């Protein structure tokens, strides 16, 4: 079994088992967000670290963890990570206003609460980012190229969340999975592009991940009382957001495809932080 297949198989098995077990124990109440849920959420990174330690020993696992502390990158990348989803959402509101003549509903969470949530949850995102971007993306890019890998990883990443659309008591229960898949795949492209540009800093992808989670409801896309995850969303904002994310993703894919064409790939192992050499 290939390393990537092991990673995805073990990650899915661990996460889905924990999610459904947690839901069964709590009966879909707030208790669902307990230790089992947390364990399922950080499964990608636990599996990545275990496989890295098995293959490359303690030094390999430490090198993978060390990417979390790579903070010395340009200020513009912090601005991008913190503001990307906010800009997309506000642009979606403007498009909605231009097309329909009315403003969409805006969220009521104060900006200082969003900022605090981003600060706190950034570190929680290590539970995913060590696995998705730190472990899987470089190995997929070495085989497929960075641009195709970013799209395929997005599909896998979105589908990993699927149980949360059927388990009661989550923020995505009953919501449209097709529109979620479209949005998350586009976000995966943006995250791969950022990871490439900043030469493997997981800290910045963690910040971007946290900012997306905590600013997406500046202009909410969720449909009230949604009950069928397989239907298409009836929320115009959800589809406008997906379209704008893909317009951005198209630009990122063009840049990464040009790098792919040079095929100057670094090793996907513990030293392979930088995916491509400079032109």
C-alpha positions as CSV (number, residue, x, y, z in Angstrom):
1,X,0.0,0.0,0.0
2,X,1.4,3.4,-1.0
3,X,2.3,6.0,1.6
4,X,-0.5,8.3,0.5
5,X,-3.1,5.5,0.4
6,X,-2.1,4.6,3.9
7,X,-2.4,8.2,5.0
8,X,-5.9,8.8,3.5
9,X,-7.2,5.4,4.6
10,X,-6.1,5.7,8.2
11,X,-7.2,9.3,8.4
12,X,-10.7,8.6,7.1
13,X,-11.1,5.5,9.3
14,X,-10.0,7.3,12.5
15,X,-11.9,10.5,11.9
16,X,-15.2,8.9,10.8
17,X,-15.1,6.3,13.6
18,X,-14.5,9.1,16.2
19,X,-17.3,11.4,14.7
20,X,-19.9,8.7,14.6
21,X,-18.9,7.3,18.0
22,X,-19.1,10.8,19.5
23,X,-22.5,11.4,18.0
24,X,-23.7,8.1,19.3
25,X,-22.6,8.8,22.8
26,X,-23.9,12.3,22.9
27,X,-27.1,11.8,20.9
28,X,-26.3,14.8,18.8
29,X,-26.2,17.2,21.7
30,X,-23.5,19.7,22.5
31,X,-21.5,16.8,24.0
32,X,-20.8,15.8,20.5
33,X,-18.0,18.4,20.5
34,X,-16.1,16.5,23.1
35,X,-12.8,14.5,23.3
36,X,-13.9,12.0,20.6
37,X,-14.8,14.8,18.2
38,X,-11.5,16.5,18.9
39,X,-9.6,13.3,18.3
40,X,-11.4,12.8,14.9
41,X,-10.6,16.4,14.0
42,X,-6.9,16.1,14.6
43,X,-6.6,12.7,13.0
44,X,-4.9,13.9,9.8
45,X,-2.0,15.3,11.7
46,X,-1.7,12.3,14.1
47,X,-1.6,9.9,11.2
48,X,0.9,12.1,9.3
49,X,3.2,12.3,12.3
50,X,2.9,8.5,13.0
51,X,3.7,7.6,9.4
52,X,6.6,10.1,9.3
53,X,8.1,8.8,12.5
54,X,7.8,5.2,11.2
55,X,9.5,6.1,7.9
56,X,12.0,8.8,9.0
57,X,12.3,8.4,12.7
58,X,12.1,11.1,15.4
59,X,14.0,13.6,13.3
60,X,11.5,13.3,10.5
61,X,8.6,14.0,12.8
62,X,10.4,16.9,14.4
63,X,11.1,18.4,11.0
64,X,7.4,18.1,10.1
65,X,6.3,19.8,13.3
66,X,9.0,22.4,12.9
67,X,7.1,23.9,9.9
68,X,4.5,25.2,12.4
69,X,7.1,27.7,13.7
70,X,8.1,29.1,10.4
71,X,6.8,32.6,10.9
72,X,9.5,34.7,9.1
73,X,7.6,35.4,5.9
74,X,6.5,38.7,4.3
75,X,3.8,40.7,6.0
76,X,1.7,40.5,2.8
77,X,1.3,36.8,3.3
78,X,-0.2,37.3,6.8
79,X,-2.5,39.9,5.3
80,X,-3.6,37.4,2.6
81,X,-4.1,34.6,5.1
82,X,-6.2,36.8,7.5
83,X,-8.2,38.7,4.8
84,X,-8.7,36.3,1.9
85,X,-12.2,34.9,2.9
86,X,-13.4,38.3,4.3
87,X,-12.6,39.9,0.9
88,X,-14.3,37.1,-1.0
89,X,-17.4,37.3,1.2
90,X,-17.7,41.1,1.0
91,X,-17.3,40.9,-2.8
92,X,-20.0,38.3,-2.8
93,X,-22.3,40.7,-1.0
94,X,-21.5,43.4,-3.6
95,X,-22.3,41.0,-6.5
96,X,-25.6,40.0,-4.7
97,X,-26.5,43.7,-4.4
98,X,-25.7,44.4,-8.0
99,X,-27.6,41.4,-9.3
100,X,-30.7,41.4,-7.1
101,X,-30.9,45.0,-6.0
102,X,-30.8,44.1,-2.3
103,X,-28.1,43.3,0.2
104,X,-27.8,39.8,1.6
105,X,-28.0,39.1,5.3
106,X,-24.9,40.0,7.2
107,X,-23.6,38.2,10.2
108,X,-23.8,39.8,13.7
109,X,-20.5,38.5,15.2
110,X,-18.4,41.5,16.3
111,X,-15.0,41.8,14.5
112,X,-13.1,41.6,17.8
113,X,-14.8,38.2,18.5
114,X,-13.7,37.0,15.1
115,X,-10.2,38.2,15.7
116,X,-10.0,36.4,19.1
117,X,-11.4,33.2,17.6
118,X,-8.8,33.3,14.8
119,X,-6.0,33.7,17.3
120,X,-7.2,30.8,19.4
121,X,-8.2,28.4,16.7
122,X,-5.1,28.9,14.6
123,X,-3.3,26.5,16.8
124,X,-6.2,24.0,16.6
125,X,-5.8,23.9,12.8
126,X,-2.4,22.3,13.3
127,X,-4.5,19.1,13.8
128,X,-5.4,19.2,10.1
129,X,-2.7,21.2,8.4
130,X,0.2,19.0,9.4
131,X,-1.6,16.2,7.6
132,X,-3.2,17.9,4.6
133,X,-0.6,20.5,3.6
134,X,2.4,19.3,5.5
135,X,2.3,15.6,4.7
136,X,-0.1,14.9,1.8
137,X,0.4,17.9,-0.5
138,X,4.1,17.6,-1.2
139,X,3.8,13.9,-1.9
140,X,0.9,14.4,-4.2
141,X,2.6,17.3,-5.9
142,X,5.7,15.1,-6.5
143,X,3.5,12.6,-8.4
144,X,0.9,14.8,-10.1
145,X,2.2,18.3,-10.1
146,X,1.2,21.0,-7.6
147,X,-1.9,22.3,-9.5
148,X,-3.6,18.9,-10.0
149,X,-2.6,17.9,-6.5
150,X,-4.3,21.0,-5.0
151,X,-7.6,20.1,-6.7
152,X,-7.5,16.4,-5.8
153,X,-6.6,17.1,-2.2
154,X,-9.5,19.6,-2.0
155,X,-11.9,16.9,-3.0
156,X,-10.5,14.5,-0.5
157,X,-10.4,17.1,2.2
158,X,-14.0,18.2,1.6
159,X,-15.3,14.6,1.5
160,X,-13.5,13.9,4.8
161,X,-16.0,16.3,6.4
162,X,-19.0,14.4,5.0
163,X,-20.3,12.8,8.3
164,X,-20.8,16.3,9.7
165,X,-23.6,16.9,7.1
166,X,-25.6,13.9,8.5
167,X,-24.8,14.0,12.2
168,X,-27.3,16.2,14.2
169,X,-26.0,19.2,16.0
170,X,-23.2,20.4,13.7
171,X,-22.9,23.7,11.8
172,X,-23.2,21.8,8.5
173,X,-26.1,19.4,9.4
174,X,-28.4,19.1,6.4
175,X,-26.6,21.8,4.4
176,X,-25.7,21.3,0.7
177,X,-22.6,19.1,0.3
178,X,-22.3,19.9,-3.4
179,X,-21.8,23.6,-2.8
180,X,-19.5,22.8,0.1
181,X,-17.4,20.6,-2.1
182,X,-17.1,23.3,-4.7
183,X,-16.0,25.9,-2.1
184,X,-13.6,23.7,-0.2
185,X,-11.9,22.5,-3.4
186,X,-11.3,26.1,-4.4
187,X,-10.0,26.9,-1.0
188,X,-7.6,24.0,-1.2
189,X,-6.2,25.5,-4.3
190,X,-5.6,28.8,-2.5
191,X,-4.0,27.1,0.4
192,X,-1.7,25.1,-1.8
193,X,-0.7,28.3,-3.6
194,X,0.0,30.0,-0.3
195,X,2.0,27.0,1.0
196,X,4.1,27.0,-2.2
197,X,4.7,30.8,-2.1
198,X,5.8,30.8,1.5
199,X,8.0,27.7,1.1
200,X,6.3,25.4,3.4
201,X,5.2,27.5,6.4
202,X,2.4,25.6,8.1
203,X,1.8,28.5,10.4
204,X,0.4,30.6,7.5
205,X,-1.9,27.8,6.3
206,X,-3.1,27.4,9.8
207,X,-3.9,31.1,10.0
208,X,-5.7,31.0,6.6
209,X,-7.7,27.9,7.8
210,X,-8.7,29.6,11.0
211,X,-9.6,32.9,9.3
212,X,-11.8,31.1,6.8
213,X,-13.6,29.2,9.5
214,X,-14.2,32.4,11.6
215,X,-15.0,35.0,8.9
216,X,-17.1,33.0,6.4
217,X,-20.2,34.1,8.3
218,X,-19.6,37.8,7.7
219,X,-22.1,37.0,5.0
220,X,-23.7,33.7,5.9
221,X,-24.4,31.1,3.3
222,X,-26.2,28.5,5.4
223,X,-29.8,27.7,4.6
224,X,-32.2,27.6,7.5
225,X,-33.8,24.2,8.3
226,X,-31.8,22.5,5.5
227,X,-32.3,18.7,5.7
228,X,-30.9,17.1,2.5
229,X,-27.1,17.3,2.1
230,X,-27.3,16.0,-1.5
231,X,-29.4,18.8,-2.9
232,X,-28.1,21.9,-4.5
233,X,-28.0,24.9,-2.2
234,X,-30.9,27.5,-2.5
235,X,-28.6,30.2,-1.1
236,X,-27.5,32.7,-3.8
237,X,-24.6,33.8,-1.6
238,X,-23.3,30.3,-1.3
239,X,-23.1,30.0,-5.1
240,X,-21.7,33.5,-5.6
241,X,-19.1,32.7,-3.0
242,X,-18.2,29.5,-4.8
243,X,-17.9,31.3,-8.1
244,X,-15.6,34.0,-6.7
245,X,-13.4,31.4,-4.9
246,X,-13.0,29.6,-8.2
247,X,-12.2,32.8,-10.1
248,X,-9.4,33.3,-7.6
249,X,-8.4,29.6,-7.8
250,X,-8.1,29.8,-11.6
251,X,-5.4,32.4,-11.2
252,X,-3.6,30.4,-8.6
253,X,-3.8,27.2,-10.8
254,X,-2.3,29.1,-13.7
255,X,0.7,30.1,-11.6
256,X,1.2,26.6,-10.2
257,X,0.8,25.0,-13.6
258,X,3.6,27.1,-14.9
259,X,5.8,25.9,-12.0
260,X,4.6,22.3,-12.8
261,X,5.7,22.7,-16.4
262,X,9.3,23.3,-15.2
263,X,9.1,20.1,-13.1
264,X,11.8,21.3,-10.8
265,X,10.4,19.4,-7.8
266,X,12.1,19.0,-4.5
267,X,11.9,15.8,-2.6
268,X,8.6,15.3,-0.9
269,X,10.3,13.9,2.2
270,X,11.2,15.8,5.4
271,X,13.6,18.1,3.6
272,X,11.1,18.8,0.8
273,X,9.6,21.9,2.3
274,X,10.0,24.0,-0.8
275,X,8.0,22.4,-3.6
276,X,9.7,24.1,-6.5
277,X,12.9,25.8,-7.3
278,X,12.9,29.4,-8.6
279,X,12.7,29.8,-12.4
